[in-house]
Amino acid sequence: MLEESTDAAERQRAAFIAAALNTLPQQEQEILRQFFIDRRCRYAGHRAKLQAMYGLSLSELYRQKNEAITNYCMAALAIRAAMSRKRE
């Protein structure tokens, strides 16, 4: 994992990712974690697990995944903008 790296740049990147994820509701965080972050989940029925966990159809799961990606990107952009203002 990036946060366990000895490289300062990788740890900083991990902190940035965590900060953006922490702005999202728990359900969106879990969907993104199982689709993109925890690679073991992708090979262990992550879609069926998420569908059962949240009572979603497959199409609704993918709609929520896309919404979570959008929300993550918006949060990441806001954090980047705030960081660049601090440097000025």
C-alpha positions as CSV (number, residue, x, y, z in Angstrom):
1,M,0.0,0.0,0.0
2,L,1.1,3.5,-0.7
3,E,0.7,4.7,2.9
4,E,3.2,2.0,4.0
5,S,5.9,3.2,1.5
6,T,9.2,4.5,2.6
7,D,9.0,7.1,-0.2
8,A,7.7,10.4,1.1
9,A,6.0,11.3,-2.3
10,E,4.1,8.0,-2.2
11,R,3.0,8.6,1.4
12,Q,1.8,12.1,0.5
13,R,-0.1,10.7,-2.5
14,A,-1.7,8.1,-0.1
15,A,-2.7,10.9,2.3
16,F,-4.3,12.9,-0.6
17,I,-6.3,9.8,-1.8
18,A,-7.5,9.1,1.7
19,A,-8.5,12.8,2.2
20,A,-10.6,12.7,-0.9
21,L,-12.1,9.4,-0.1
22,N,-13.0,10.6,3.5
23,T,-15.2,13.3,2.0
24,L,-17.5,10.6,0.5
25,P,-20.4,8.8,2.3
26,Q,-19.4,5.4,3.7
27,Q,-21.3,3.5,0.9
28,E,-19.4,5.3,-1.8
29,Q,-16.1,4.7,-0.1
30,E,-16.9,1.0,0.2
31,I,-17.9,0.8,-3.5
32,L,-14.7,2.5,-4.6
33,R,-12.6,0.4,-2.3
34,Q,-14.0,-2.9,-3.6
35,F,-13.9,-1.8,-7.3
36,F,-10.5,0.0,-7.3
37,I,-8.5,-0.1,-4.1
38,D,-8.6,-3.6,-2.6
39,R,-7.4,-5.7,-5.5
40,R,-8.3,-8.9,-3.8
41,C,-12.0,-7.9,-3.8
42,R,-12.1,-7.6,-7.6
43,Y,-11.4,-11.3,-7.9
44,A,-13.6,-12.5,-5.1
45,G,-17.2,-11.6,-6.2
46,H,-17.1,-7.9,-5.2
47,R,-20.1,-7.1,-7.4
48,A,-22.3,-9.7,-5.8
49,K,-21.1,-8.8,-2.3
50,L,-21.9,-5.1,-2.8
51,Q,-25.3,-5.9,-4.4
52,A,-26.2,-8.0,-1.3
53,M,-24.7,-5.5,1.1
54,Y,-26.7,-2.6,-0.2
55,G,-29.7,-4.3,-1.9
56,L,-28.8,-3.1,-5.3
57,S,-29.4,-4.4,-8.8
58,L,-26.2,-4.6,-11.0
59,S,-27.2,-1.6,-13.0
60,E,-27.9,0.4,-9.8
61,L,-24.5,-0.7,-8.4
62,Y,-22.7,0.6,-11.6
63,R,-24.7,3.8,-11.4
64,Q,-23.6,4.4,-7.9
65,K,-20.0,3.4,-8.7
66,N,-20.0,6.1,-11.5
67,E,-21.5,8.7,-9.1
68,A,-18.9,7.8,-6.5
69,I,-16.1,8.3,-9.0
70,T,-17.6,11.7,-9.9
71,N,-17.8,12.7,-6.3
72,Y,-14.2,11.5,-5.6
73,C,-12.9,13.5,-8.5
74,M,-14.7,16.6,-7.4
75,A,-13.3,16.2,-3.9
76,A,-9.8,15.6,-5.3
77,L,-10.0,18.8,-7.4
78,A,-11.2,20.8,-4.4
79,I,-8.4,19.5,-2.2
80,R,-5.8,20.3,-4.9
81,A,-7.2,23.8,-5.3
82,A,-7.0,24.3,-1.5
83,M,-3.5,23.0,-1.5
84,S,-2.3,25.3,-4.3
85,R,-3.9,28.3,-2.5
86,K,-1.9,27.5,0.6
87,R,1.3,27.6,-1.4
88,E,0.6,31.1,-2.9
